[in-house]
Amino acid sequence: MTFGEKLRNARKLKKLTQKQLANLTNAKHNSVSDWENNKSRPDTNTIIQLCEVLDISPDYLLIQDSNAFSGEEQELIKKFRALDVRGKETVKCVIDKEYSTTVNYFYEPKRAREYLESIPYLAAFNRNDSFSDNQILQIANAISSFRNKQDGR
């Protein structure tokens, strides 16, 4: 993602217009547009102001392949931290489930069996308890890998 795209996403996440962001950072309205369209870049002091107003890190904004959290990710982290223990466990469960269906690499035999059971034509195969946990993991990961390739992931 480019500097401009990151800036635009962070601004929109804060529900600010370009004019509002310009006012908050003492910049011209057309400057924000130029930055977001990668026509120019703000000076160092303005970058610091932008990061403060948008609650983002300079690393996120400036480094091309940054591992820094995006504005949206930072918002999710803040919300997660505000949850009670039950809420955090629920979020972790949802993330684990979604992650396993996206990445589909299994480390736990139980989840691998659940995955295999979710595939209709393998339902009878899954009831065969003669497979070891290691074999179940290998089968689930092989099928998952094949499906991901088919889906272009």
N, C-alpha and C positions, 0 to 999 in steps of 0.2 A: 504494500500500500504506500502511496506517495505521501509526502509531507502534507500536501493540500487535502488529500482524501482523509487523512487522519484528523486534520484540523476541522474539516467540515463535519465529520462524524461526531467528534467531541462537542462541537458547537450545537449540533442538532440534539445530541443527548441531553444537553443542558437546556434545551428548548429556547435557545437564543437566536435572534435574527443576526445577520451580518452587521446591521447598523447597531444593534445593542452590544455586540461583542466589540465593535470599533469604539463605542462610547466608553465601555468598561476598561479598555486598554489605551485610551487616548490616541487612537489611530483613525485614519479616514475610512469611511465606509467602503470606498472602492479598493482600499488596500487589502481589506479582508477578502474581498472577491478575488483580487490578484493572487493572494497567498493560497486560497483554496483551489484556484485554477493553475497553480504552479507557475505563474508568470513572474513572481518575485518571492523573496523571503523576508520576513521581518528581521530587524536587528536583534542582537542578543537580549537587550533589556525588554523588548517587546515580547520575545519568546518566553521570558521568565513571567511576564504579566499574563500572557495567554495561558501558560501552564497553571498559574495560580487561579485564574478565573474559571478555567475549564476542569480543574482538579485532575490534571494529567501530569505525567512526569516528562521532563525534557527528553529522556531516553526514548520514551514512546514516540514522541513527536519527531525527533531528529534522526534516529537510527533506523535504517531501512529494514533490517532483519532483526528488529528488537524483540526480546522476550518480555519486555515491559508490558504491563497490563493496559489494554485499551480503556477508554472511558467507560464503556459498557461493562467490561469485566470488573473494573473498580467498583461500579455501582452494585453489581451482583455480590461482590465480596463484602461490601458494607452491609447489604441486606442479610447475607448469610450470617455475618458476625452478630447481628441483632436478634437472630432466632434463638429460641430456647433449645435444649438438648433434643427434644422430640422433633422439632422442626428441622434441626441440622441433620438428624438421622434420616428423616424423610427425604430431604434434598440429596443426601449422599446416595440413598437407595435409587432415586430417580436418575441421578447422574450415572451410577454404575450400570443401570439397566440400559439407558440410552447409549452409553459408551460401548457396552458389549454388543449392541446391535449395530453400531456404526463401525467399530473397529473389528468386532467379532474375533477377538483372540481370547481364548479362555485359559485360565489358570486354575480354576476350581472345577472339579468333576461335577459338582452339583449343578453349577450354571451351564456346563457343557451338556449335561443330560437334559436340562430344561430347554436349551436351544434345540437339541435334536428332537425333542418331543414336540416342538412348535412346527416342525416340518411335517406336513400331513403324510407324505409317502414314506416317512421313516418311523411313523408311530409304532408299527408292529416290530420293527427292528429294535427300537428303544426298549421294548419290554424284555428283550433278551438280556438276562443278567450275567451272561457268561463273559462279558467284556470287562477287563480291568479298568480302573480309573484312568490309567495312562492311555489305554487304547481309546477310551471315550474322548479324552482330551485331543488325541491325535485326529480322530475321525471328525470331531466338531470343528477343529481348526482347519482341517483340509477342506471341508465343505464350505466353511465360512470364507476361506481364502478364494476358493473357486467362485463363489457367489459375488464377492467383492470385485473380482476381475471381470465378471460378466456385467456388473453394474458400472464398471469404469472407475471404481474407487482406487 
